[in-house]
Amino acid sequence: ALLQAGIFELPVICSNVVGNNNLVVNNKNGILFKSKSVNDLYKGMKKIIHLDKSKLNIMSKNLKKTIKKNYDEKNKYIL
């Protein structure tokens, strides 16, 4: 789901767990929240909602760049 969202330049918010944090760098190309923390999820959602549209656009483009740089479509895994 993160790869699909990133390719379509959609903003992402996800838990800070292995796999997600290999792809998403907090505040650079997405928002990470502490796993199993409703309060941290709420803070992340609030942050992404209130982000300036230009910053949100940059964040989304950064995720797409990260995916294109690190994703090997032939082997279907992140390098």
The first five atom37 places (N, CA, C, CB, O) and aatype in JSON, in Angstrom:
{
  "aatype": [0, 10, 10, 5, 0, 7, 9, 13, 6, 10, 14, 19, 9, 4, 15, 2, 19, 19, 7, 2, 2, 2, 10, 19, 19, 2, 2, 11, 2, 7, 9, 10, 13, 11, 15, 11, 15, 19, 2, 3, 10, 18, 11, 7, 12, 11, 11, 9, 9, 8, 10, 3, 11, 15, 11, 10, 2, 9, 12, 15, 11, 2, 10, 11, 11, 16, 9, 11, 11, 2, 18, 3, 6, 11, 2, 11, 18, 9, 10],
  "atom_mask": [
    [1, 1, 1, 1, 1],
    [1, 1, 1, 1, 1],
    [1, 1, 1, 1, 1],
    [1, 1, 1, 1, 1],
    [1, 1, 1, 1, 1],
    [1, 1, 1, 0, 1],
    [1, 1, 1, 1, 1],
    [1, 1, 1, 1, 1],
    [1, 1, 1, 1, 1],
    [1, 1, 1, 1, 1],
    [1, 1, 1, 1, 1],
    [1, 1, 1, 1, 1],
    [1, 1, 1, 1, 1],
    [1, 1, 1, 1, 1],
    [1, 1, 1, 1, 1],
    [1, 1, 1, 1, 1],
    [1, 1, 1, 1, 1],
    [1, 1, 1, 1, 1],
    [1, 1, 1, 0, 1],
    [1, 1, 1, 1, 1],
    [1, 1, 1, 1, 1],
    [1, 1, 1, 1, 1],
    [1, 1, 1, 1, 1],
    [1, 1, 1, 1, 1],
    [1, 1, 1, 1, 1],
    [1, 1, 1, 1, 1],
    [1, 1, 1, 1, 1],
    [1, 1, 1, 1, 1],
    [1, 1, 1, 1, 1],
    [1, 1, 1, 0, 1],
    [1, 1, 1, 1, 1],
    [1, 1, 1, 1, 1],
    [1, 1, 1, 1, 1],
    [1, 1, 1, 1, 1],
    [1, 1, 1, 1, 1],
    [1, 1, 1, 1, 1],
    [1, 1, 1, 1, 1],
    [1, 1, 1, 1, 1],
    [1, 1, 1, 1, 1],
    [1, 1, 1, 1, 1],
    [1, 1, 1, 1, 1],
    [1, 1, 1, 1, 1],
    [1, 1, 1, 1, 1],
    [1, 1, 1, 0, 1],
    [1, 1, 1, 1, 1],
    [1, 1, 1, 1, 1],
    [1, 1, 1, 1, 1],
    [1, 1, 1, 1, 1],
    [1, 1, 1, 1, 1],
    [1, 1, 1, 1, 1],
    [1, 1, 1, 1, 1],
    [1, 1, 1, 1, 1],
    [1, 1, 1, 1, 1],
    [1, 1, 1, 1, 1],
    [1, 1, 1, 1, 1],
    [1, 1, 1, 1, 1],
    [1, 1, 1, 1, 1],
    [1, 1, 1, 1, 1],
    [1, 1, 1, 1, 1],
    [1, 1, 1, 1, 1],
    [1, 1, 1, 1, 1],
    [1, 1, 1, 1, 1],
    [1, 1, 1, 1, 1],
    [1, 1, 1, 1, 1],
    [1, 1, 1, 1, 1],
    [1, 1, 1, 1, 1],
    [1, 1, 1, 1, 1],
    [1, 1, 1, 1, 1],
    [1, 1, 1, 1, 1],
    [1, 1, 1, 1, 1],
    [1, 1, 1, 1, 1],
    [1, 1, 1, 1, 1],
    [1, 1, 1, 1, 1],
    [1, 1, 1, 1, 1],
    [1, 1, 1, 1, 1],
    [1, 1, 1, 1, 1],
    [1, 1, 1, 1, 1],
    [1, 1, 1, 1, 1],
    [1, 1, 1, 1, 1]
  ],
  "atom_positions": [
    [[0.82, -1.2, 0.0], [0.0, 0.0, 0.0], [0.87, 1.26, 0.0], [-0.94, 0.0, 1.21], [0.54, 2.24, -0.67]],
    [[1.99, 1.24, 0.75], [2.87, 2.41, 0.78], [3.49, 2.66, -0.59], [3.97, 2.22, 1.83], [3.61, 3.8, -1.03]],
    [[3.88, 1.59, -1.26], [4.46, 1.74, -2.59], [3.44, 2.33, -3.56], [4.96, 0.39, -3.12], [3.76, 3.22, -4.35]],
    [[2.22, 1.84, -3.5], [1.18, 2.37, -4.4], [0.89, 3.83, -4.1], [-0.1, 1.54, -4.27], [0.78, 4.64, -5.02]],
    [[0.76, 4.17, -2.84], [0.49, 5.56, -2.47], [1.64, 6.45, -2.93], [0.29, 5.7, -0.94], [1.41, 7.55, -3.45]],
    [[2.86, 5.98, -2.74], [4.02, 6.78, -3.13], [4.11, 7.0, -4.62], [0.0, 0.0, 0.0], [4.42, 8.11, -5.06]],
    [[3.86, 5.98, -5.41], [3.92, 6.12, -6.86], [2.88, 7.12, -7.36], [3.71, 4.75, -7.55], [3.12, 7.84, -8.33]],
    [[1.73, 7.18, -6.69], [0.69, 8.13, -7.08], [0.8, 9.46, -6.34], [-0.67, 7.53, -6.81], [-0.1, 10.29, -6.4]],
    [[1.95, 9.65, -5.65], [2.25, 10.9, -4.93], [1.17, 11.28, -3.93], [2.44, 12.03, -5.92], [0.78, 12.44, -3.81]],
    [[0.7, 10.28, -3.21], [-0.26, 10.52, -2.13], [0.5, 10.64, -0.81], [-1.33, 9.39, -2.06], [1.48, 9.92, -0.61]],
    [[0.08, 11.52, 0.07], [0.75, 11.62, 1.37], [0.5, 10.36, 2.19], [0.25, 12.87, 2.15], [-0.58, 9.77, 2.14]],
    [[1.51, 9.96, 2.96], [1.37, 8.75, 3.76], [1.64, 9.03, 5.23], [2.3, 7.66, 3.26], [2.47, 9.87, 5.6]],
    [[0.92, 8.29, 6.06], [1.16, 8.26, 7.49], [1.11, 6.78, 7.86], [0.09, 9.14, 8.32], [0.15, 6.08, 7.54]],
    [[2.15, 6.32, 8.54], [2.22, 4.9, 8.87], [2.98, 4.69, 10.17], [2.88, 4.11, 7.73], [3.72, 5.56, 10.62]],
    [[2.79, 3.51, 10.75], [3.46, 3.21, 12.01], [4.95, 3.0, 11.78], [2.84, 1.96, 12.66], [5.39, 2.55, 10.72]],
    [[5.72, 3.34, 12.79], [7.17, 3.27, 12.72], [7.62, 1.85, 13.05], [7.81, 4.29, 13.68], [8.09, 1.56, 14.16]],
    [[7.47, 0.97, 12.07], [7.88, -0.43, 12.22], [8.76, -0.8, 11.03], [6.64, -1.38, 12.31], [8.77, -0.12, 10.0]],
    [[9.51, -1.9, 11.19], [10.39, -2.36, 10.11], [9.55, -2.57, 8.85], [11.13, -3.67, 10.51], [8.45, -3.11, 8.91]],
    [[10.07, -2.15, 7.76], [9.35, -2.2, 6.49], [8.86, -0.82, 6.15], [0.0, 0.0, 0.0], [9.23, -0.25, 5.12]],
    [[8.02, -0.27, 7.03], [7.55, 1.1, 6.82], [8.71, 2.09, 6.96], [6.43, 1.45, 7.82], [8.89, 2.97, 6.11]],
    [[9.49, 1.93, 8.04], [10.57, 2.9, 8.27], [11.8, 2.65, 7.39], [10.98, 2.87, 9.72], [12.75, 3.43, 7.42]],
    [[11.77, 1.57, 6.6], [12.81, 1.39, 5.58], [12.5, 2.25, 4.36], [12.92, -0.1, 5.17], [13.38, 2.56, 3.57]],
    [[11.26, 2.62, 4.23], [10.81, 3.4, 3.07], [10.52, 4.85, 3.45], [9.58, 2.76, 2.47], [10.89, 5.77, 2.72]],
    [[9.85, 5.05, 4.56], [9.41, 6.39, 4.96], [10.38, 6.98, 5.97], [7.99, 6.34, 5.56], [10.7, 6.38, 7.0]],
    [[10.84, 8.19, 5.65], [11.66, 8.97, 6.57], [10.76, 10.05, 7.14], [12.95, 9.59, 5.85], [10.23, 10.89, 6.41]],
    [[10.59, 10.04, 8.46], [9.64, 10.94, 9.11], [9.88, 12.39, 8.73], [9.73, 10.78, 10.62], [11.0, 12.9, 8.8]],
    [[8.82, 13.05, 8.33], [8.79, 14.46, 7.95], [9.54, 14.79, 6.67], [9.35, 15.28, 9.06], [9.58, 15.95, 6.26]],
    [[10.14, 13.8, 6.02], [10.8, 14.04, 4.74], [9.93, 13.53, 3.59], [12.18, 13.36, 4.71], [9.7, 14.25, 2.61]],
    [[9.46, 12.29, 3.71], [8.64, 11.75, 2.64], [7.37, 11.07, 3.17], [9.45, 10.76, 1.81], [6.72, 10.29, 2.47]],
    [[7.05, 11.37, 4.4], [5.85, 10.83, 5.03], [5.88, 11.1, 6.52], [0.0, 0.0, 0.0], [6.81, 11.73, 7.03]],
    [[4.88, 10.63, 7.21], [4.79, 10.79, 8.66], [4.78, 9.41, 9.29], [3.51, 11.61, 9.07], [3.99, 8.54, 8.91]],
    [[5.67, 9.21, 10.24], [5.7, 7.97, 11.01], [5.14, 8.23, 12.4], [7.14, 7.39, 11.09], [5.41, 9.28, 12.99]],
    [[4.37, 7.28, 12.91], [3.89, 7.4, 14.29], [4.28, 6.16, 15.06], [2.34, 7.62, 14.32], [4.47, 5.09, 14.49]],
    [[4.38, 6.31, 16.37], [4.77, 5.2, 17.23], [3.71, 4.11, 17.16], [4.97, 5.69, 18.69], [2.52, 4.36, 17.36]],
    [[4.16, 2.9, 16.88], [3.27, 1.75, 16.77], [2.44, 1.58, 18.04], [4.07, 0.48, 16.48], [2.95, 1.7, 19.15]],
    [[1.17, 1.29, 17.86], [0.22, 1.03, 18.95], [-0.06, 2.24, 19.84], [0.74, -0.08, 19.81], [-0.55, 2.09, 20.95]],
    [[0.25, 3.44, 19.34], [0.0, 4.66, 20.11], [-1.07, 5.49, 19.41], [1.3, 5.48, 20.29], [-0.81, 6.17, 18.42]],
    [[-2.27, 5.44, 19.95], [-3.37, 6.21, 19.38], [-3.06, 7.7, 19.44], [-4.68, 5.91, 20.12], [-3.37, 8.44, 18.51]],
    [[-2.45, 8.13, 20.53], [-2.1, 9.55, 20.68], [-1.09, 9.98, 19.62], [-1.53, 9.81, 22.09], [-1.23, 11.06, 19.04]],
    [[-0.08, 9.16, 19.36], [0.91, 9.5, 18.35], [0.31, 9.48, 16.95], [2.09, 8.52, 18.42], [0.66, 10.32, 16.11]],
    [[-0.59, 8.54, 16.68], [-1.31, 8.52, 15.41], [-2.11, 9.8, 15.24], [-2.24, 7.28, 15.33], [-2.09, 10.41, 14.18]],
    [[-2.81, 10.2, 16.29], [-3.59, 11.44, 16.25], [-2.69, 12.64, 15.93], [-4.31, 11.66, 17.59], [-3.04, 13.48, 15.11]],
    [[-1.54, 12.72, 16.6], [-0.61, 13.83, 16.35], [-0.12, 13.82, 14.9], [0.6, 13.74, 17.3], [-0.02, 14.87, 14.26]],
    [[0.16, 12.63, 14.38], [0.61, 12.51, 12.99], [-0.46, 12.92, 12.01], [0.0, 0.0, 0.0], [-0.19, 13.6, 11.02]],
    [[-1.7, 12.51, 12.28], [-2.82, 12.89, 11.41], [-3.03, 14.39, 11.44], [-4.1, 12.16, 11.84], [-3.26, 15.02, 10.41]],
    [[-2.95, 14.95, 12.62], [-3.12, 16.4, 12.78], [-2.02, 17.14, 12.01], [-3.1, 16.8, 14.28], [-2.27, 18.14, 11.35]],
    [[-0.79, 16.62, 12.12], [0.34, 17.25, 11.44], [0.14, 17.24, 9.92], [1.65, 16.54, 11.8], [0.33, 18.26, 9.26]],
    [[-0.25, 16.1, 9.39], [-0.39, 15.98, 7.94], [-1.57, 16.81, 7.43], [-0.57, 14.51, 7.54], [-1.52, 17.34, 6.31]],
    [[-2.62, 16.93, 8.22], [-3.77, 17.75, 7.83], [-3.41, 19.23, 7.78], [-4.93, 17.53, 8.8], [-3.9, 19.96, 6.91]],
    [[-2.56, 19.66, 8.7], [-2.23, 21.08, 8.79], [-0.99, 21.48, 8.0], [-2.05, 21.44, 10.21], [-0.6, 22.65, 8.02]],
    [[-0.36, 20.53, 7.32], [0.81, 20.87, 6.52], [0.42, 21.79, 5.37], [1.49, 19.6, 5.98], [-0.63, 21.62, 4.76]],
    [[1.27, 22.74, 5.11], [1.1, 23.61, 3.95], [1.07, 22.74, 2.69], [2.25, 24.68, 3.87], [1.82, 21.76, 2.6]],
    [[0.22, 23.06, 1.74], [0.05, 22.23, 0.54], [1.36, 22.06, -0.22], [-1.0, 22.83, -0.37], [1.61, 20.99, -0.77]],
    [[2.18, 23.09, -0.27], [3.45, 22.96, -1.0], [4.39, 21.99, -0.28], [4.13, 24.34, -1.15], [5.1, 21.22, -0.93]],
    [[4.4, 22.01, 1.05], [5.24, 21.08, 1.81], [4.72, 19.65, 1.68], [5.29, 21.48, 3.29], [5.5, 18.7, 1.58]],
    [[3.41, 19.5, 1.66], [2.8, 18.19, 1.48], [3.13, 17.64, 0.1], [1.27, 18.28, 1.68], [3.4, 16.45, -0.05]],
    [[3.11, 18.5, -0.89], [3.45, 18.11, -2.26], [4.92, 17.67, -2.35], [3.19, 19.28, -3.23], [5.22, 16.67, -2.99]],
    [[5.81, 18.41, -1.7], [7.23, 18.05, -1.69], [7.43, 16.7, -1.0], [8.07, 19.15, -0.97], [8.18, 15.86, -1.48]],
    [[6.74, 16.51, 0.13], [6.84, 15.25, 0.86], [6.4, 14.08, -0.03], [5.98, 15.3, 2.15], [7.05, 13.04, -0.06]],
    [[5.31, 14.26, -0.73], [4.79, 13.21, -1.6], [5.73, 12.91, -2.76], [3.42, 13.6, -2.14], [5.93, 11.75, -3.12]],
    [[6.31, 13.95, -3.34], [7.29, 13.77, -4.43], [8.54, 13.08, -3.92], [7.65, 15.13, -5.06], [9.14, 12.26, -4.62]],
    [[8.95, 13.41, -2.69], [10.12, 12.76, -2.1], [9.9, 11.26, -1.94], [10.45, 13.39, -0.74], [10.82, 10.46, -2.18]],
    [[8.7, 10.86, -1.55], [8.41, 9.44, -1.4], [8.49, 8.75, -2.75], [7.01, 9.22, -0.77], [9.05, 7.66, -2.86]],
    [[7.94, 9.37, -3.78], [7.99, 8.77, -5.12], [9.44, 8.6, -5.56], [7.21, 9.65, -6.13], [9.79, 7.57, -6.13]],
    [[10.28, 9.61, -5.31], [11.71, 9.52, -5.66], [12.37, 8.37, -4.9], [12.43, 10.85, -5.35], [13.16, 7.62, -5.48]],
    [[12.06, 8.23, -3.62], [12.64, 7.16, -2.81], [12.26, 5.8, -3.37], [12.18, 7.29, -1.35], [13.1, 4.9, -3.46]],
    [[11.01, 5.65, -3.74], [10.54, 4.38, -4.29], [11.24, 4.08, -5.6], [9.01, 4.4, -4.49], [11.73, 2.97, -5.81]],
    [[11.29, 5.05, -6.48], [11.93, 4.84, -7.78], [13.41, 4.5, -7.62], [11.78, 6.08, -8.66], [13.96, 3.71, -8.39]],
    [[14.05, 5.09, -6.63], [15.48, 4.85, -6.39], [15.73, 3.47, -5.79], [16.04, 5.93, -5.47], [16.72, 2.82, -6.13]],
    [[14.85, 3.02, -4.89], [15.12, 1.83, -4.11], [14.28, 0.6, -4.44], [14.93, 2.14, -2.7], [14.52, -0.47, -3.88]],
    [[13.33, 0.73, -5.31], [12.43, -0.4, -5.57], [12.79, -1.07, -6.88], [10.96, 0.07, -5.61], [12.87, -0.41, -7.92]],
    [[13.01, -2.35, -6.84], [13.33, -3.14, -8.0], [12.06, -3.85, -8.45], [14.48, -4.17, -7.7], [11.65, -4.85, -7.86]],
    [[11.44, -3.34, -9.49], [10.16, -3.88, -9.93], [10.27, -5.33, -10.38], [9.6, -3.05, -11.05], [9.33, -6.11, -10.18]],
    [[11.38, -5.71, -10.96], [11.55, -7.08, -11.43], [11.49, -8.07, -10.25], [12.89, -7.23, -12.18], [10.85, -9.12, -10.35]],
    [[12.15, -7.74, -9.16], [12.22, -8.64, -8.01], [11.16, -8.36, -6.95], [13.58, -8.56, -7.39], [11.01, -9.13, -6.0]],
    [[10.43, -7.26, -7.11], [9.32, -6.92, -6.22], [9.74, -6.75, -4.75], [8.26, -7.97, -6.31], [9.02, -7.18, -3.84]],
    [[10.85, -6.14, -4.53], [11.24, -5.83, -3.15], [12.05, -4.56, -3.12], [12.04, -7.0, -2.53], [12.58, -4.1, -4.13]],
    [[12.12, -3.99, -1.94], [12.9, -2.78, -1.75], [14.35, -3.17, -1.54], [12.36, -1.94, -0.54], [14.67, -4.02, -0.71]],
    [[15.22, -2.54, -2.29], [16.65, -2.85, -2.2], [17.27, -2.27, -0.96], [17.38, -2.35, -3.41], [18.47, -2.44, -0.73]]
  ]
}
